[in-house]
């Protein structure tokens, strides 16, 4: 069973399986076919981490995980499982939950800025080719050199128009910025806007500290959130649940957001060495979406971040149908494994079963491949890291029942929970401040005024004079801004050129 240093997952004839907290930042995998119990295993792990005072961030792709916010209820199946596992201290209780939503509908809005996203992830989101990606990198460099904050899509669109119309002036310092490439980026931005991604870029930008909180209750028993503890504190880690039901049909946006968040954690958190427990545990559901069609450069970045982020005290757990969904370089770093049933109806299925079996440390006399195809719902094969960091032999277990509700909240329950959220009002109101759009507008107006004064003071000459940089800027900014008026959205701060981190 769980104690101060372990998280109890379940047990069976092969003994009990409990994950050691000090090894929890060594990452893990929950795999299995649809309907075999992955969501319940995820819920059990989230409860365990929360009770141990570890904050969690997870994406809820089906809406089922919102039930973490309400106590569960015993039934015949749960009573039977409790009896099988000889659990006597089970009690129906929730964990502290904060709901998030990129669209701001079923949770607090999550926003970042164009600069914080950075050109690498943004290029992947926009599905740009190598040439177009190079132009996008140049845009970020120009914005950085000229002190232009890229905070939202409107800022980037305005800058792109300005660069396209003044490409010759920029060519010497930034290379060839082909109008066709700029136009392609603009079209991709339009598609992104139509998907609703404009809600994601802006201010107030997400503060990572709000994902790494521990709850406590005041004298009246009302739940709240704080970074420390007070007398009477429960010490439970807060579970941040991202409503991803609308994101799943937009896999690029879903994957890019999660990768951005992981990269931000990697860049901002200090090294902690071997801590007693993680600072944060990150669950990636539908993990295959992170890797499907990702370019090599991005896959290398993912592998690097996953390998190094454990030194920052962050554990990363992937949830997918098969280990084959995860690249080998990433899979090799996942020390904890919970494998639910897979079916072997086709040669591809058989390959997946064999691959899953090979990820476990063998147990004498135990046929892992056969067991994977025979597991029932709520059963799993499990292996965790021992005190020396070595995988334990594979064990067939019954997963313990969660203490929170299995299944989603109703709309009314979610609305009530949002009303009581300690983060209410912090992110709900969008903020609009001066950035590239406004600065280019001002520059254009000033340049236009200067050009008008110069024209008035200069005698009329025959023929056409070459257009000055100031005049070109005025025309460019006026055209770019005129096409964008009325589309005010929110913003954030300028980050570093390549990493996308804050300054």
C-alpha positions, 0 to 999 in steps of 0.5 A: 500500500502507499506510504509517505515514500511510495505510490500504490498502483495495485497488486496480484499474485506477483505481489504489490507494485508501488512507484517510489516518489524519489524515482518518479521523475524518471518518466513513465508510460501507460499503454493499452488498447481503447477501453482497457483501463488506461484512463483509470490508471491515469486517474489513480496515478494522479490521485497518488501524486496529489496525496503526496503533495506533487502538483500534476498537469494533464490533458483531458481529451475525453472529458472523463478526468474532470471527475477528479474534482468530486468524490467517487462512490462505492459500487459492486465492482469497486467493493469487489476490487477492494476485497481482492486487493485487501484495501481497508482504508479506501474513502471517497474523496476528491483532489484539488483541481483547477480547470484550464482551456485554450478556448476559455470555455471549460476552464481558465484561458491559457495564453502565451505570446508569439515570442514565447512560442519561438520560431521552431515550434511555431514553424511546426504549428504552421507546417512550414517548409525549410525555406519558409521556416528560415523566413520566420526565423528572420522575422523573429530576428528583425523584431528582436533587433528593432525592439518590436514585441511579437505578442499575438497573431496580429503583431506577426501578420503586421510585421510580415507585411512590413517585411515583405514590402521592404524586403530589399532593405532587409536583404543585406542583413537578413538574407533573401526574404521571398514574398512567396514565402511570406505569403505562405506564412500569412496563409498558414496564419489565417488557417490557424486563426480559423481554428481558434488559435488566436485565443491562445496567443496573448496576455495575461500569459500563463504563469508556470507557478500556477501549475505548481501549487499545493492546496490548503483549507482555511478555517471555514473549510473552503479550498484554496491554493498556495505555494506553501502550507499553513496550519491545517493544510492538506498538503495535496498537490493541485491537479491542473486539468486541460480540457482538450476535447476541442483540441483533439481534432486539431492535433498540431495545436494540441501537440505544439501547446504541450511541447511549448509548455514542457519547453517552458518548464525546462527553460525556467526551472532550476536544477534540483538534483535528486529530490525526494519527490518531483516538483511537477508531473506531466501527463501527455495523453494521446502521445502519438500526436506529439510525434506524428509528422514532426520534423527531425529537428523537433523530434531531436528537441523533444528527446533532448527536453525529455532526457534533461527535464528530470534534473529539473524535478519534472516527471513526464508520463506518456499515455498511448495505445502502443509503445510503438507510438513513442520514438525509441530515443524517448521510449528508452527514457521511460522507466515506469511502465503500466501496460494494459491489454493489446489485441493481436488480430493483425500482423501490425497488432502482433508487432505491437504486442511483441514490442510491448513485451520487450520493454519489460524486465522478464520474470522467470516462467512468465509469458509476457506476450501472452499475458498482454493479450489476456488482460481484462479491463482494469488489469495491467502489467507493471514495472517500476524502478527500484531504489537503485533505479533498475526496473523491477520484474514485470508483475500482473496486477489489478489496478486499485480503484480511484477514490474520486469519481470515475467519469466527467462532471456535469456542466453545472458542476464544472461551472460551480467549480469554476466559480470557486476557483482560487484563480478566478479573475486572474486570466479571464480578462484579456489585456491589450498593450503596446507591441509590434502592431502599435509601434509599426502604426506609430512609425508609419504615421511619423514617417508619413508626416515627415514625408508630407513635410518634406514634399511641401518644402521641396520644389516639384521636380519632373520624374519620379524620385526613388522611394525612401525607407521612411516613405516605404515604411509609412506606406507599408505600415498603413496598408498592414494596419488598415487591413487589421483594424478591429481585430484587437486581441491579447498579448505577452512579453518578448522572449528569446530568439530561438528558445522562445523563453521569457526575458 
